Amino acid sequence: MPNTELESRLKNLLPSFKKKGLGQISQKVLIPLDVTPFYDPDMKVLQVAVGVVKNTKGQVLISLRDESLHQGGLWEFPGGKIETNETAEQALVRELKEELAIKVTAATHLMTLNHQYPDIAVQLNVFLVEDYTGDTKSCEGQAFKWVKPTDLKDYDFPAANKTIITAACLPAFYAILDDADESLLWVNLQKILSRGVKLIQLRLKTTSSETIKQFIEEALFLCKQEDALLLINSAVKNAAIIAVNGIHLTSHDLMAATKRPDFTLSSTKLACWVAASCHNLQELQHAQAIGVDFVVLAPVLNTKTHPETKSLGWEQFAKLVSQVNLPVYALGGLSEAELNSARTAGAQGISAIRAFLE
């Protein structure tokens, strides 16, 4: 389908979202179309360990870089250079103790990002830190503060940190609610929310428009109470009249789009997220190039519903994820129990349909 035709279809198909709130996160990320390689192969890459430190309130710690440093005067996530013969985890533990006087007891790999500045190339090894002891304090005289993840967009960060902001706002699980049995939509939504899932895609491809409208009105109210977000699949019929928290592009719609969908919804103040389904490197790179916030990569393992489809496996999944700067959810034959495996492979978390209903 020609791009102009698809853009016209998307404009009519999808709701218009106002660019505010969480939607501004990805709008500040500027990515070249050709994302491989990330940096000049002749330039030495600075290896850095970064911590997304969260307290019991869910707030994230950020600190202000000294004006004399590279990217000085900007806010950042704490961390620092990985020294020779030091692992990323060891550097993280050392840096957080030196900077903030806290002792990390457990850190979870979140993502690895590559970024090319005009004068230096960096690789950020990012970890989620929720388990630590000690009271945070400024050991090096730097200003720091605790902020809500949704407020991170209001601070100026180095360009390499932009994707981390998005990841910090995203949960570990992304549920897909389909309409294989329309009579179970409400029951299944309640099951998903009862599992603590905060991000849900509505893939209602066969349900009538009237049923979808009524269901979403009720679902939005319930999700707001549970602090959960709803995204609508771009293949949903009459999606143009549906006001939710974002759009999930099918791989077909993704590849036909030449830019991030640009929507304006004046009737609500809902957040605007743009996600997409990917199956290969080309789709991942295109998603990054047009400014998608996050993606789902599938299938990781064999599935009962599509046993004939060749799975990626964790090794290939990790290889693909390492070539883009995007939060990526792993989908296909997975359960919540595979979260550690997914994160070890570089995933943001797990996406699933049936796993959250069992």
N, C-alpha and C positions, 0 to 999 in steps of 0.2 A: 504494500500500500504506500503511495507517495506520502512524503512527510506532511505536505500541506493538507492532504485529505485527512490524515490521522489527527493532526492538530485541530482541524475543524471538528472532527468527531469527538475528540477529547473535550473540546470547549463546550460542546452540547451535552456530552455524556456525563461530565463530572461537575460536582458542585464547585462554586467559586469560594476560595478561602481568602480571608484577609491576612496579609503578611504581618503578623504580629505574634507575640508570645513565642512558643517553641519553634514556630515556623521560620523565625529569623536565624536560627542556628545555622542551617545549611546555606542560607543565602550569602553568608560571609565567607564561605569556603570557595576559593578559586582554584580550579584544577585543570590542567591541560588535557586535551583530548587524548594525546598519546602519553599514557602514564607509565610506560616502560621504556627505559629505566627511570627511576625516580630522581636520580642524581647523575651528575657528571661522573662517569666511571674512572676518570683520572683524578678526581678529587677525593681526599681522605674523608671518611665518614666518621663523625663524632657520635659515639655510642652513649646514650643517656638512659638512666633509669628514672621513671616518673611514677609518682604515687597519687592515685585518686583516693584521698583519705576521707572517710565518712565517719561521722559521730553517731551516737545512738538516736539522734533526731533526724538522721538522713541528710544532714547538711554536709557540704563539701568544703575542705580547707583549701584556700588559695593564698598565695603570697606575692608580694610586689618585688620585682627584680630591681636591683640597684641600677641607678642611672649609668654607672660606669661599665656595666656588662653588655654583652651582645643582647640586643632586644631589650635594653634597659628601660625602666619606667613602665613596663607592661606587667600585667598580672600573669601568674603561671601556677601550674600544679607543682608541688614540691618534689625535689629529686636532684639529680646531678650526674656528672660524668662517671662512666664506668671505668675504673682504673684497670691497668694491666693485671692479668691473672685474677680478675674479680668477675664473678657472675653478676648478671643483672639483679638477681634477688639480693645478693650480698651488698651490692652498691646501694640498692634501695634502703635496706636496713641501716646501713652506715649513714647515708645522707639524711634520713629522717631523724636519726638520733642526733646527728650533728646540728641540723637546722632547727628541729622542733622539740628535742628532748623526749621523744617517745620511742618505746621499744616495740618493734613490730613482732607480733607473735604468729601471724599468718597473713600471707598476701596471695591474691589470686590473679593470675595472668589475665589481662583484659584485652590487649591488642599490641601489635608492633606496627609503628608508623614510620614511613620514610618521607623526608621533606628536603627540598633543595632551596636554600636561601641564595641570594646573589653571591655571598661570600663564604658560605659553608653548607655542607650537607650533613643532616642529622638523622639518626635512627632512634626513635623513642620506644623504649621497652616499657609499656604501661601496665601498672598493676592496680588492682582494687584492694584497698587496705581498710578493713573494718574491725580487725582484731589487733589491738595494741594496748599497751599499758603506759601510764604516765600522763601528766597534764601538759598539753601543748603550750610551748612558750617560744618566743623569738630568741634563739641562741646567737644569731649573727646580726641582730639589729634590724632585720627586715620586717616590714609591716605584713600582717596576715589577718585573715578573717574567715569566719564560717558563713557560707551562703547556701541558700536552697539551690538544688540543681537547675531548676527552671529560671533562676536569676543569673546564672553564669553568663548568659548572652548579653547582659548589661555591662560587662567588664571587657576591657581591651586586653586580648591575649596575643602572643606570637602566633603567626599563621599556622605553625606546626601543631598548635594545641586545639585548633578548631574542631577536629574530628573527636578529640577526647571530650569536649563539651557535649557533643551529641551522645557519645557512649555513656557519659555520666548521667544523662537523663533517661536512658533506656533501661528497662528491667532485664532480668535474666531469661524470662520466658515470654514467648509470643504465641498466643493461641489462635488457631484458625477455626472459626465456627461456620460450618457449612450446613446446607439444607438437604442433606441426604434423606432425613426424616423431618419434614417441616413441623410435625406435631411436637417434636422434642426441642425446638429452638429455645424456648424460654427455660426449660429444665436444664438444657446443656449450658446455657449462659450462666445460670446460677451455679452449676457445678464448677465451671471454669473460675468464676469469681471466688467461690469458696476455697479454691486451691491457692488463692492469693495472687493470681495472674493479673497483671496491670495493663497488658497490651493485647488487644484482640482484633483480629481481622474478620470482617463479615464477608463470607464468600457465598452469597445467596443468589445463585445463578438461575434457579428455576422457580423461586418463590414469586408470587404475584406482586405487582407494584403496591397494591393496597395493603397487603399483608406486611410487606417490607416497611412501609411508612409507619404503620401502627406499631410494629415490633420495635423499630428503632426509636420511636418516641419514648417507649417504656424502657428500652435498653439503656438509652442515654441517661435517663434519670437514675437508674440503678447503678450504672457505671460511675456516675459523678459521685454518688454516695461512697463508692468503694475506691475512689481516686484512680479509676482505670480509664484507658483511652480506647476509642473505637475507630478503626480504619475500615473503609469500604473498598472491596475489590473493584477494579476498573471495568470488569466484565459484567457487573451487576446491572440489570435492566433498570432504566430510569434513574440512574444514580444522580443525575443533575438536580433532582429535587430533594436529595438527601443531605442533611447537614450533620456531619460527624466530625471526628478529629483529624481526618486525613484520608489519603488515598493510597491503595496498594496496586501498583501497575502490574498487569500480567507481563510476561516476558515479551509477548508480541507487541503490546502497547509501549513497553519500554524501548524496544529497539527501533520503533517507528518514530519516537519522539526526538526532536532536535534540541530541546531545552527542557528544563524543569517545568512542569505544569504550573501556570501562573493563574491563581484564582483569587477572587475577591468576594467574600461573603459578608454582606453588610448586616444581615439579620441576626448574626450570632458573634460571639467572641471566642469561638472554639479554636484550639490550636490547629496548626496546619502541618501535618507530617506527610512526607512523600516517601513511600517504600516501593520495592520492586522485587519480582521473582527472577532469579538468575540460575543458569545451569552450566555456564562455561565462562572462560576468561573474557571473551568478547562482550558478553552481557554485563559482567562485573565492571569492566573498564568503561563501558558506555554509561552505566548507572552513575559511576563516579564523575564522569565528564559532564553530565547534565545536572549534577547537584542533588541526586537522590540522598535522603537522610540515612537510610539503612536498607539492607537487602536480606533476602532469604536465599540460601544456596542449597540446591537439592538435585538428586537424592543422595544423602550421605551413605545410608545403608539400604539394603533391600527392603521393600515394603510388601505387605500382603495384598494391597489393592493394585499395585503395578509390578508384579514379580518379573515381568519381561524387561523392565527398564534397568539398564546397567547402572549400578551405584558407583559413586565416586570413591568411597572409602576415606578414612581419616587422613591418610598420607596425601592423597590428591586434593582433598578439601583444604588442608593446611597450605599446600603449595599455591593454590588459587588465591586463598585469602591473603597470603603474604605479598601478593602483587598489586593489591589495591589498598587505599586508605579509606576504608569504610567499616562501620559496624556490620557484621555478618552473622545472621542466625543460621544455625544448622537445621536442616529439615530432612525427614525421610527415615522411617523406621526407628525413631529415637524416643526415649522417655526422659523424664526428669533426672533419672539416675545417671544419664550420660552427660550431665552438665560439666563435670570436671574434664572429661575427655574432649568435649567440645571446646572448652576454654583453653585447654592445652594445645589444641589445633588452631587457636587464634580466633575462635568464635565469640560473639557477644553473648550468645546463649543458645537455647533450644527453642525451635518452633515445631508445633505439632497439632494434629487434629484430635486423634483419639486418646493420646497420652494423658490429656487433662480431663478426660471424661471417665477414666477407669477408677 
